[in-house]
Amino acid sequence: MKKTLLSIVAIGMIAGTSLFAKNVPTDQLPNVPQLKQFGMKVVGAEDDGLDIIKIYALDDRNPTSIRGTTGYLTKKDGVFFLGQNMIMKDKNGQVPFKLTKDDIKQMIAEESFTIGNGKNEFILFTDPQCPYCQKFEKEMPNLKDDVKLHVFLYPLSFHNNAVKMSSWILSAPKEKRAERLSAIANGNTDYMKYDGELKTKEIKQNILNGLKIGVQGTPSVFSIDGTPLRIQDFIMDNIKQPAPDALPDNVISFLNSQEIPILLNKEVQSDDAIYLFLDPMDKDGKDLLKSDLVQKNIDKKKVYVILIPKSLDSFLNVLDVNIQKDKHKQLTKLNNYLNGKKMSTQRMKDIDAAIKDGRFKQDIGKIKLVGNINKQFNIQDFPFATDKNGKFIKAK
C-alpha cells in the first residue's frame, strides 16, 4: 500500500553556499518542541552550511509501528517546517542536502541483504507486508544476471505485521534473508511463529536511511547514486520477461490504420499477409527480405514492411521513404536504399530544413511509434516477421 505523506512545503532560495552535507553529532542534535505533538523525536540532522538544518525524526514509542518523517529548522529563529519533500535551492541554484558517494557507500554498508550479483547496482526499500512490494518481489527470480539490489526492509507504520515480518527476516543469516522475503511474498506464514526480539535497531536505521534518500512509499527503487526510479521502468529494464509468441491482438490493425506498413507486392490479391519489421540499412534486415520466408510467399501473400531505423542515417532514409505520397516512388526510394544508394548532401539539407520547419512532424511521429516496439512488447529478436494476426514467423 502506498504511504501517504505529510504536505509538501516549498521553500524558495536560501542563503549561503554548500559543498557537502555534514551530519550533526548525536549529542548536538537540535531540540524541536514542535515534534512533540506528533510523538516524534529528532534522531538525526544535517547541516549544509546554510541558514537551515535538515531534521530526521522517528516515533518509536510503539516498536511494532515505527513512523518517520523529515523537516527543516531555521537556525536564526527556530522556525520548523514539517514535510517529507521540501523543495529548496541555495542562492546558486543548487539543491542542498544531496547524498554524496560516501553517504551512499555508508548507507549500503547498513543494508539488510542483497539480491543478485551483477555490476548494475540499485537500492531497494521494501515493506514485506506491502502488497505492491510482494508483487514486485515475486519478480525477483527473473532479475537479470547483471543486476544487484541492495535491499532495505522498510516496514510502514500502518502495516501491523510488517515489523514482525522484518524481524523474522533479519533474524536469519544474511544469505538467507532474500529467501525469507520471497517466502512471505508467496504466502508463507512462518513469521507468525517468530518469538525472538524485534529488530528495532536495524529497522530504525533502515527508516532513517529511507528518509535520507527520499523514500515516499514502498517499493522504492533508486539508482546507485540515489536517483529515484519508476518501478515500472526498473521492471522493464531489469527483469527478464517471457518472450511472447505474438504481438498483442490489435497491434497489426492499429499499424494498418496509421498507414505505416508499406506493401511490396500490390499485384497479389490474397487476403493473407506477412509483416516484416526491419531496418532497411541493416544487413539482418536485408537478409530477412531475401529469406526463404519472403521468396516463397511473395507471389502468394501480401508482403508488408514496417521500417524501424536503428541509426541516424537509417532514420533519414526511412523518413525519406515514408514522406513519399506516391506509392511507386516510395517503393523506388526503398529499393534504392536497400541496394546501398546514398542520400545526396542536398537531399539531407532539404530534409533537415523541413524537419526544423515541422513539415514532417506526423511522419516522424509514426517512426517513433514503432521505434521501441521491441522493448515495449519484449520481443527478443530483430528484425522479425509476423502473420496478419501478429503471430511471429521464423524466417528460414
N, C-alpha and C positions, 0 to 999 in steps of 0.2 A: 504494500500500500504506500502511496506517495506521502511524504512528510509535508505537512502544512507548516509554513514558516511564518515568523513574525513579519510585520510590514517592513518593506524596504524603505530605508531612509536615504535620500540622496544628499550628499554634501558636495558643495562646489569646490572651487580652488582653495587649497590650504597652504599656508605659508611654509617656508623652509625648503631644504633640499634633503634628499635621501639617497643613500647608496645601498645599504643592506639593513633589513630589519634586525633589531637587537632584542633578544629575549630578556625580559626583565627578571632579575633573580627572584626566586620564590619568597625570600624574606623582605623584598621590596615591592611586592605586589600592591597596587593601589586599593584603597578602600572605596567601594562603590555602594553606598547605602541604598541606592535605588533598586539594586538587585534583590534586596531582602524581601520585597513584596512578591517576588517570583520564587522565593525559596532557593535562590541561587547564590553561589559564592565564586569569587574570582579564583581560577586555578592556573591562569597563565596570562601573560601580557607581552606585547611587543612595542618597542619604542623605536620609531623610524627616524628620529631626529627632527620630527615635525612638532607642531603645537598640539598634536592629538595622539593618543595612545590606543592601540587596539587591544580589546579585552576578550578573553575567553572565559566563560563561566559554565559551571555544572550545578545541577541539583541532584545530589547523590544520597539524599536522605533515605530514599527507598531503594535498596540495592537491586531490586528486581525491575526497576523502572527509572533508568538514569537519563536525565534530559540535559541538553547542552545548547548554548547559543553564543553569539558574538555580539560585541558592542564597541563603541568608541567613546573615549573620555577626553575632554579638552583639558589641557594642562593648566591653563590660566584661571578658569573659573569653575572647573569641575562639572561642566555640563555633560551629561551622559546620554548617548543615543543607543537604543537597543534595536538590533536588527541583524539579520543574517547576511545580507548582501548590500552593504552601503557602497555607493559609487563615489569615489573620490580621486582627485588628482592633485599633485603638488603644483607649485607655481610654474614649473617647467613642463607641465602637461603629462608627467609620468605618474603611473599608478603605484602608490606605495604599498608596503606590506606584501610584496610578492615573494613567493618561496624561491630561495636560491637553490643551486645544485646541492650545496651542503645540507640545506634544510631537507630536501628530498632524500638525500643519502641517509640522513639521520632517521627520517620517517620510515624508510624501507627497513632499516635495522630493527624497527619495532613491529614489523608485520606479523600477522597471525600465522601465515604459512604462504606457500607459493603453489601455483598450478602451472605446469608446463616448464620447459627448459630452453625456450627459444631466445634468440637475440633481440627480438622486438618486445620490449618490456612495457607493461601497463600497470596501473594501480586500480584495484577494485575495492570498493566499500559495499558490503552486503549484509543484510539482515536475514538470518536463517529462517525466520518466521514469515518474512515478506513474500506474498505470492508472486509478485513480479520478479523478485530475486530468485525464487525457486524455479520459475520458468526459465530464467537466464541460466541458472546453474545446471539445468538439465542439458544445456548445450555444451557444457564443458568437455564431455568425452570427444566432441568434434572440434576441439580447439586445434588450430593449425599448428604444425610442428615448430614453426619459427616464432611462436608466441610464448611469453612468460607473464603470468599475472601475479602481482604482489597483493595478497588478499588481507583485508582488514575486516574483522567482524564488527558490525556497527548496529547493535540492536536498538530499534526505535522504541521510544518510551511507551507507546500505546500498544505494543505487542507484548502481551502478558507473559509469554513463554520464551521470548527472544533471549533474555539474559541467561536463562537456564540452558537453552539450546546452545548458546555461545560458550557457556562454561563447560558443557559436556564435550563440545568440540575441542576447546582449549586444554581440557584435561588429558587429551590423547597426545602421544608423541607427535612432533611437528609433521613428520612424514605421513601420519595417518589422519590428519585433520581434514584434508580435502575430501577424503573418503567419507568422513562423518557428515560433512556439509552436504555432499551429494546424497547420502542416505536419507537425511531429513527431507531434502527436496523431493525425493522419490517415495515419501510416505513412511519412512522408518520412525518409530516412536521410542526407541531405546533411551533417548534423552530423558524420558519421564522417570526412569529408574535411577537417574543420577542423584546421589545424595551427598556428593562431595561439596566442597566450598565453592561459592560463586566467585568467578574470576573477575571481581570488580576492578581490581587494579589494572589488569590488562585492558578490560573493556573501557574504562575511563580514559586510558591513554589512546585507545583507538578513536574514541569520540573526540578527544582533543585534536588528534591528527586530522580527523574528518572536518572539524571546524576550521582548522588552519588551511586546508587545501580547498575548502568550499563545497562540501557535500550538502546537497539540497534535498536529497531523498535517496532511496535505495531501489535498485542498484545504481551506483555511480561509478563510472569508469573515467580515468584520467590517463593522459599520456605520461611518459616518464619525466617530462618537465613540468607536470602539474596542470596541463591544459585539459579542461573538461571535454568529454567526447559524448556524442549522442549514442545511446545504447544500440539503436538500430544500425548506425554506421559501423560501430565496432563489430557487431554480429556479421554484417555483410562482408566486412574486410578480413575478419579473423576467425570465423567459424566455418568449418567445412560443411557445405550444403550438399545434399544428394543431387546428383546430376539428373535433370529432367529428361524424359524421353520425347517431349514435345513442347512447343510454345503454348502458352495459355490460349484457350479456345478463340478469343476474339482478336488476337494479335494480327493474324494474316488479313482478316476482314477489315481491321482498322487501317493497316498499311495501304490496302487497296482503296479505301475511302479517301485517303490522303494523296492518292495517285503517286505513291513513292516507288512501287515496283516498276521496272522497265521491261516490257515484253520484247523478247528477242526474235520470236517467230510468229508474227501476227497472221501468217497464212494458215497456221494449224487451227482447225475448227473444233478441237476437243474441249470438253468441259473439265478435263483433268489438267493438273498443272504441277510444276516443280518450281520452288523458290530457292534461289541461290544468294546467300548473304556473303559478300566478299569485298575485298579491297582490290580495285582494278589494277593497281600498280604493284601489288604484292605477288610474288611468284606462286604462293599457295592458292591465291585467288584465281590466277590464270590457269593453274593446273586443274582447279575444280571445273572451270569452263571447258577444259579439254578432256575431262574424265569420261569413263565409260557411262556413268550415270547420265550425263548430258548427251553424249553421242548416240546412245541407244534410244533416247526419248525425244530428241529434237524434232523428229518428224511425226511423233505420236501425241505428245503433250505440249501444252503451252509452257514455255520456259521463261521465267522472270528473274531478273537480278535486282537485289537491293544493295546499293553501293554504300559501303561503310569505310570511309577513309581512316587510315591509321597514322598518317603523317601530314605535314602541312602541304607538301607538294601534291599528295594524293587528294587532299581536301580541295585544292584549287581545281584539279582535274574533274573531280566529282561534281563540284559546283558548276563548272563549265558544261558538263553533260546535262545536269538537271535543269539548267536555265533554258535549254533549247526547247522551244514550244513545238517545233516541227519534229514529229517522231522519227522521220527518216534522218534528219540532221542529228538528232540525239543519238541514234544508233551509229551513225558515221563517226561522230566525236568519240563515242565509247570505243568503237573498234580501233580508231587511231591510237588512243591512249593504251589500249590493251596490247597493241603492236609496237609500243615503245616510242611513239611520237611525242616530242617535247612541246610544251606550250611556249609560244613565242613571247619574247620580252614585252612586246607591245600589248599582247593579249593579257598578260599578267597585270600590266599597268591599268588596262581598261577595267578588268575585273576588280582590282584593288580600289579604283576610284568609285566604281559602282557600289562596292561594299560600304565604303565610307559615306556614300550618299544615302545608304539604306535601301537601295533598289532591290537587293536580293535577300531582304530580311526573311521573307517567307520561305525561300529555298534553303537558306542557311538553317532555319528552324527545323525543316524536315531532315536535314543531315544530322543535326544534333539529336533529333528524336530517336534515330536508330543507332547513334554513335555508341551508346552504353548498353546496347541490348544484351551483350554477353554478360556483363556484370549484373544487370537488372534481373535477368532470369537464370543466372548461374549456369550459363552454357559453357561447357568445358572446352569446346573446340571452336576454332575459327580458321578459315571460313567454314561454313556449314550449309546444308541443304535441308529443306523440308518439303512435304507434300502440301496440297492445298489446305489441309486441316492443321498444319503446323507440326506434324509428326516428323521427327528427324529421320533423314535418309542417309545411309552411308554411301559415299562415292567410291565406286570400285574401279 
